[in-house]
Amino acid sequence: MGAGGTDVARESADMVLLDNDFTSIVEGLRLGRATYDNLRKFVYYVYTHNFAELVTFVSFIILGIPLPLLVIQVLAIDLILEIPVSLALITEPPESDILERPPRAKSVKLMGGDTLGRAAVIGAIVGAVAVLYAFGVWGSGGWHYGISSIADPRVYAMGTTAVLVGIMTGQLGNLISTRVGLHSALRSNPLSNRWIPIGVLVELGILVLMVYAPFLQSIFGTASLAPTDWIALFLIAPVVLMIEEVRKYLVRRVAKKGN
């Protein structure tokens, strides 16, 4: 006990209760587990869009398509667009069953193979869909496989902008799923963390400005997209969400049988 213990006892103790209340141990355990959970969610979320970006880079390199504009846009994803949501994700409140889980082994890593594997799979799916959509945009301008450049700079910019928007919308579906660990996102309260909606609105606002504001178009090499493009690209979000919902359902079933 911090208030009544001797100096020797406090110095040799593994834990000192400053408020002399044993319930503080429970609260400390709950918040400690929540912090670790949120850090894993943060790592997974960030690595997912990194893998999505990697897919686009590799695809463009294989096809011999110029990368400069895409590089600038991807840097925008990392430095501008992902910051509001990534920071909001760290503030997620503890999940309801967090104290019912068994203690994690010391061998469990923050960036374990399971986390990176999931990030690679989801990132690859998002990146591949975004790139395929860009191919469709370029195809409308006369491009086809085997051509290493796009004649119309505006059509090229529209394709890379579609990649940018596709990755961001895919991450939106990923965010909804990531917030609740192994629980179903379809049954969770979307407003349990007020910073998430704020972060998403800020992110989407910046994205819209990057796509339509002329002075930002010249900086980031973006081009205006039609409303139909936005609708099609936003369909990536529910696809990612459903893939993760199926995965979590299967994991829960396996865990239930194991118990």
C-alpha positions, 0 to 999 in steps of 0.5 A: 500500500502506497500510503501506509507501507514503509519506504523499504516495502515500497522500494522492493514491491513490484506494484504500489497502490497509491490510493490503497484500493485493490480495485485499482489493480483490476482497472489497471489490468483492464486499461493495460490490456486495452492499450495493448489491444489498441496498439495491435489494431493500430499496427494491423491497420497501418500495415494493411494500407502499406501492403495495399500500396506495395501491390500498386507499386509492384503492378505498375513496375511490372507493367512499366507504367510511370510512378511519379504521381502515384508516389506523391499520392501514396505519401499523401496517404501515409502523411496526411490521410491516415493520421486522423483515423490511426490516432483515433484508433489508439483511443478505442475503449476496452472491449467488454470481455477484455478481462475474461480472456486468459493472460497472453504468453510472453512469446506473443509479439505486437507484430506477430505473424498472424497480424502481418499475415492478415494485413498482407491478405487484406492489403493485397485484396484492396490494392488489387481491386484499386489497380484493376479499377485504374486499368479500367479508367486507363482502358477508357482512354485507349490504354491496354496491356503492353503499353507502358504509358498513357497518352492523355495525362488527365486519364493517367491522373484519373487512374492514379486518383482511383487507386488513392480513393480505392485504398482509402475506401478499402481502409474504411471497411477495414477500420470498422472491422478492426475496432472490435477485435474478434467481435462482429462489427455489425453488432457494435456501437459505431459511436462508442469512440467519438474520435473515430467518426471525427477522424473519418470525416476529416480524412474524407474531407481532405480526400475530397479536397485533394481530388477536386481542389485545383491547387491540390490537384497540381500538387498531388497529381490528382484529377476529378472523378465522376460520382459513379467512380466514387460509388464503385470504389466505395463498394470495396469497403463492405467487401473488406468488412464482409471478408473480415466478418467471415474470418472472425466468425470462423475463428470464434467457432474454432475457439468455441470448439476448443473450449 
